[in-house]
Structure formats: structure tokens, C-alpha cells
Amino acid sequence: MNTATAKLKARKRYNYAAFLYISPWLIGMLAFQLYPFIASLVYSFTRFSILTPPKFVGLQNFIQIFSDDKTFLQSLKVTLIYVFIAVPAKLAFALFIAMVLNLKIRYVNFYRTVYYMPSILGGSVAVSILWKFLFARQGLINQLFSTLHLPRIDWLGNPDLALYTISLLTVWQFGSSMVIFLAGLKQIPRDLYDAATVDGSGRIRTFMNITLPLITPMIFFNLIMQMVNAFQQFTPAFVITNGGPMKATYLYGLMIYENAFNFFKMGYASALSWILFAIMMAFTAMVFKSSPYWTHYEDGEN
């Protein structure tokens, strides 16, 4: 009996120690993730600013967004275009670099580190400022064009080019997707490539019939992650163009920020956030629904 009691006390002490170790993450998750998540849902049904207490207004915020707010449709359109430009381009470029770095070349580990560096820097303010200087009217890119006797291009002032310019910043940060693709490429059995060579298969045919089908799980994962990140982009549009010119880069995240911290419409911004959440869930569900038709696994299951 004493032995059982001692074991029970020891297990309790072990549980307390485990909770102590995970308490920083648990506190952070509750305070900075779960509470804001629930609070924003509550505030979305209120008229609330920082200076006044929230007042329940029901669905009025959502009705106003869909019926009266013209900037909502503009920002949603810009964001969708941005997602459809940046995500496929980023994944394609990441896959291309991963295939190059999968070759047996000298100093390959150094090159992998160099290509991963942009993702370590992330979409920071400093990187966005650097991008702004590079593509400014008198920036480094246009100075290079002048040296080559080419006309200067208003990358950030032209509404037709500004969104593509900030999309390049997202494409440039391809490191995380590249690493996942590289891991997938290394799992492909070499025997398949040898058999394709014996059969006289060319590089394009080998890529389409062997490489691409076997890395579709990595494509699926990267597509989900990068799509969600693209929908939430804010820093490039805020720092580089501030939504201009003519709201050509007015991303949805920037609209949420302006309503919350410029106009102090916290309830309205919360409603916008939940609409964005619903849109991201819808797109994610569509990708999951379509995945059995194009995602292939080694065990033969989709």
C-alpha cells in the first residue's frame, strides 16, 4: 500500500514538472492566440474603439462591409490577384532551385544556406525598405537599366506594375518551400531515374512522369502554407507602397490594419478579420477537396 502511494505521489510530481516545462508555451498560447481569437469574434458583433467600450450591434458590421464598403471589394480583389500571382511563382521558383541544389555540385551546402537566407530575414520592415529602394524611380534597378541604355520603369508608381513588384518580394523568400522540396527530392528512389534513362526518357518526360508525381505531397503542403501566408500579407503593402498607387496594392491585411489602428474601428476590423478567416478556410477546403485527384503517395493512396 505504501509502495502504491509513493508511486502515485511520484507520478503527480512528474506531472507537475511536465506542466511547469510547458507553462511558457501554454501561457503564450492562451494569452496571445486563444484569447485574441475569441475576443475578435466577440468584437466583430460590436461597435468598439480603443476610447469607448464595445456596444453590441449584431450583424451590422458585416452588413456594412458587404453593402456599403467599396474598399472591401477592392482590397479583396487585390489580395486574390496577389495570392494567385505570388504563390504559384514562389512554389515554381522554389522547386527549380531545389532541383538545382539536389545535383552533385561543389559547395552545395554553402549554396543551400545562401538560398535559404531570405526566408530567415522574412517579410521584415528592413527588407521591405530595401525592396523599396531597389525598385524606386531612382533606385538601383533603374540605375542598372540606365547603364544598359534601357528606359526607366516606374515599378512602384504604376498601378499595373506595383502589385507584381511587391509580389516579387514574396517570391524571393522561397527558402522554406525550397527546403521541403529538397527533402522530397531526396526521397525519390534513384532506381526510377536509372530505369527512365534506360528507356530513353528525356529530362522533361522524366520530370513529368517521375519527379512531379512523387513530390505532389510536398507541393500540397507548401501550397496550403504559402496560400495562408499570402492571404495575411501586410508588411510589403504597408511599407513599400502604403496601398498605392490608386489602391493597386491595397491588400486585405492593410485594410484591417487601417480600420483598427487608423480609424479605431476595432469591431469593424474584427469583422473583416473573420471574413478573411472564412475565405482562407474556403480556399483551404477546396485544395483539400481537390488533393485526391492530383496528390500521389508511395503507398498508392491519395
C-alpha positions in Angstrom: 0.0 0.0 0.0 2.8 2.4 0.9 4.6 1.5 -2.4 1.4 2.3 -4.4 1.0 5.6 -2.6 4.7 6.5 -3.2 4.3 5.8 -6.9 1.2 7.9 -7.1 3.0 10.8 -5.4 6.0 10.4 -7.7 3.6 10.5 -10.8 2.0 13.6 -9.5 5.4 15.3 -9.1 6.2 14.2 -12.6 3.0 15.7 -13.9 3.7 19.0 -12.1 7.2 19.1 -13.6 5.8 18.5 -17.1 3.2 21.3 -16.7 6.0 23.6 -15.4 8.1 23.0 -18.5 5.2 23.6 -20.9 3.8 26.5 -19.0 5.6 29.2 -21.1 4.1 27.9 -24.3 0.7 27.3 -22.6 0.5 30.8 -21.2 1.6 32.3 -24.5 -0.9 30.2 -26.4 -3.8 31.2 -24.1 -2.8 34.9 -23.8 -1.6 35.7 -27.4 -3.5 33.2 -29.5 -6.7 31.7 -28.0 -7.9 34.9 -26.2 -7.4 37.2 -29.2 -9.1 34.6 -31.4 -12.2 34.5 -29.2 -12.1 38.2 -28.4 -12.1 39.2 -32.1 -15.1 37.1 -32.7 -17.0 38.8 -29.9 -15.8 42.3 -31.0 -17.0 41.6 -34.6 -20.5 42.0 -33.4 -19.9 45.3 -31.6 -19.1 48.9 -32.3 -15.8 49.2 -30.5 -12.9 51.7 -30.4 -10.0 51.9 -28.1 -11.5 55.0 -26.4 -15.1 53.7 -25.9 -16.4 50.4 -24.5 -17.9 47.9 -27.0 -21.5 48.2 -27.9 -23.4 45.2 -29.3 -24.7 45.9 -32.9 -25.3 42.4 -34.1 -24.6 41.8 -37.8 -24.3 45.5 -38.6 -20.6 45.4 -39.2 -20.9 42.5 -41.7 -23.9 44.1 -43.4 -21.9 47.4 -43.8 -18.9 45.5 -45.2 -20.8 43.7 -47.9 -23.2 46.5 -48.8 -21.5 49.9 -48.3 -17.8 49.4 -48.1 -16.3 49.8 -51.6 -12.8 49.4 -50.4 -13.7 45.9 -49.2 -14.2 44.6 -52.8 -11.1 46.4 -54.0 -8.8 45.0 -51.2 -10.3 41.5 -51.7 -9.7 41.7 -55.5 -6.1 42.9 -55.0 -5.5 40.2 -52.4 -6.8 37.4 -54.6 -4.7 38.6 -57.5 -1.7 38.8 -55.2 -2.3 35.2 -54.0 -2.7 33.8 -57.5 0.5 35.6 -58.6 2.8 35.1 -55.7 2.0 31.6 -54.5 2.4 29.7 -57.8 5.5 31.8 -58.7 7.1 31.1 -55.3 6.5 27.4 -55.5 7.7 27.1 -59.0 10.9 29.0 -58.3 11.5 27.1 -55.0 11.1 23.8 -56.9 13.5 24.9 -59.6 16.2 25.9 -57.1 15.6 22.7 -55.1 16.2 20.6 -58.2 19.4 22.6 -58.9 20.7 22.1 -55.3 19.8 18.4 -55.5 22.5 18.0 -58.1 26.0 16.8 -57.1 27.9 20.1 -57.3 30.8 21.5 -55.2 30.0 23.6 -52.1 26.3 22.6 -52.4 25.8 23.0 -48.6 27.0 26.6 -48.9 24.6 27.4 -51.7 21.7 25.9 -49.8 22.5 28.2 -46.9 22.7 31.2 -49.1 19.4 30.5 -50.9 17.7 29.9 -47.5 18.9 33.2 -46.1 16.0 35.4 -47.5 13.5 33.2 -45.6 15.4 33.8 -42.4 15.1 37.5 -42.9 11.4 37.1 -43.6 9.0 39.9 -44.6 10.6 42.3 -42.1 10.3 46.1 -42.3 14.1 46.3 -43.1 13.8 44.0 -46.1 10.7 45.9 -47.4 12.5 49.2 -47.1 15.4 47.7 -49.1 13.0 46.5 -51.7 11.5 50.0 -51.9 14.9 51.5 -52.5 15.8 48.8 -55.2 12.6 49.5 -57.2 12.2 53.2 -56.6 12.2 55.6 -59.6 15.8 56.4 -58.9 16.6 53.0 -57.4 19.3 50.5 -58.1 17.3 48.6 -60.7 16.5 51.7 -62.8 20.1 52.8 -62.5 21.2 49.5 -63.9 18.7 49.9 -66.7 20.1 53.4 -67.4 23.6 51.9 -67.6 22.3 49.4 -70.2 20.6 52.3 -72.1 17.2 50.9 -71.2 14.2 53.1 -70.2 13.5 53.6 -66.5 10.4 51.8 -65.3 8.1 53.2 -62.5 7.8 49.9 -60.7 6.0 51.3 -57.6 4.2 54.2 -59.2 2.5 52.4 -62.0 -0.8 50.7 -60.9 -0.3 47.9 -63.5 3.2 47.0 -62.1 3.1 47.8 -58.4 1.4 44.6 -57.3 3.8 42.5 -59.3 6.7 44.3 -57.8 5.7 43.6 -54.2 4.8 40.0 -55.3 8.5 39.6 -56.2 9.4 40.1 -52.6 7.3 37.1 -51.6 8.8 35.0 -54.4 12.3 36.0 -53.3 11.6 34.5 -49.8 11.3 30.9 -51.2 13.7 29.2 -48.8 11.3 27.3 -46.6 9.4 25.8 -49.6 12.8 25.0 -51.2 13.9 23.0 -48.1 10.7 21.0 -48.2 11.0 20.3 -51.9 14.6 19.4 -51.5 13.7 16.8 -48.8 11.1 15.4 -51.1 13.5 15.1 -54.0 16.0 13.2 -51.9 13.3 10.6 -51.0 12.8 9.7 -54.7 14.5 6.3 -55.4 17.4 6.6 -57.8 16.4 3.3 -59.5 13.4 5.1 -61.0 15.7 7.6 -62.8 18.0 4.9 -63.9 15.1 2.9 -65.4 13.9 6.1 -67.2 17.3 6.6 -68.6 17.5 3.1 -69.9 14.0 3.5 -71.5 15.3 6.7 -73.3 13.2 9.1 -71.4 14.2 12.8 -71.7 14.5 15.2 -68.9 11.1 16.8 -69.3 9.4 13.5 -69.6 11.2 12.1 -66.6 10.3 15.2 -64.6 6.6 15.0 -65.6 6.3 11.2 -65.0 8.6 10.6 -62.0 9.7 13.7 -60.2 6.5 15.7 -60.2 4.1 12.9 -59.2 6.3 11.8 -56.3 6.7 15.3 -54.8 3.0 16.2 -55.0 2.6 15.7 -51.2 5.3 18.4 -50.7 3.5 20.6 -53.3 0.2 20.1 -51.4 1.8 21.1 -48.1 3.6 24.1 -49.5 0.5 25.2 -51.4 -1.5 25.3 -48.2 1.1 27.0 -46.1 2.1 29.7 -48.7 -1.5 30.4 -49.6 -2.5 31.1 -46.0 0.6 33.3 -45.6 -0.2 35.2 -48.8 -3.7 36.0 -47.7 -2.3 37.5 -44.5 0.4 39.6 -46.1 0.7 43.1 -44.7 4.2 44.4 -44.4 5.2 44.9 -48.1 2.0 46.8 -48.9 2.3 49.0 -45.8 6.0 49.8 -46.0 6.7 49.8 -49.8 3.5 51.4 -51.3 1.1 52.1 -48.4 -1.6 50.5 -50.6 -1.0 52.7 -53.6 -0.9 53.8 -56.3 -4.7 54.1 -56.6 -5.1 51.3 -54.1 -3.5 48.9 -56.6 -1.6 47.2 -53.7 -4.3 47.7 -51.0 -4.0 44.2 -49.5 -6.7 42.9 -47.2 -4.3 42.9 -44.2 -3.6 46.6 -44.8 -7.3 47.3 -44.8 -7.7 45.5 -41.5 -4.8 47.5 -40.0 -6.1 50.9 -41.2 -9.6 50.3 -39.8 -8.2 49.1 -36.4 -5.4 51.5 -35.8 -6.0 54.5 -38.0 -9.8 54.8 -37.7 -10.0 53.0 -34.3 -12.9 50.8 -35.6 -11.9 47.6 -33.7 -15.2 45.9 -34.1 -15.3 46.6 -37.8 -11.7 45.3 -38.2 -12.6 42.2 -36.2 -15.4 41.5 -38.6 -13.1 42.0 -41.6 -10.7 39.5 -39.9 -13.3 36.9 -39.6 -14.4 37.3 -43.2 -10.7 36.8 -44.2 -10.6 33.7 -41.9 -13.7 32.3 -43.7 -12.2 33.0 -47.1 -8.9 31.2 -46.2 -10.9 28.2 -44.8 -12.9 28.0 -48.0 -9.8 28.0 -50.2 -8.0 25.5 -47.9 -11.1 23.3 -48.1 -11.1 23.5 -51.9 -7.4 22.5 -52.0 -8.0 19.5 -49.6 -11.1 18.5 -51.7 -9.1 18.5 -54.9 -6.0 16.8 -53.5 -7.1 13.2 -54.1 -7.1 13.9 -57.8 -3.5 15.2 -58.1 -1.7 14.1 -54.9 0.1 10.8 -55.0 1.8 8.8 -52.2 4.2 6.0 -52.3 1.7 3.6 -50.8 -0.6 4.2 -53.7 -3.2 6.1 -51.6 -4.4 9.6 -52.5 
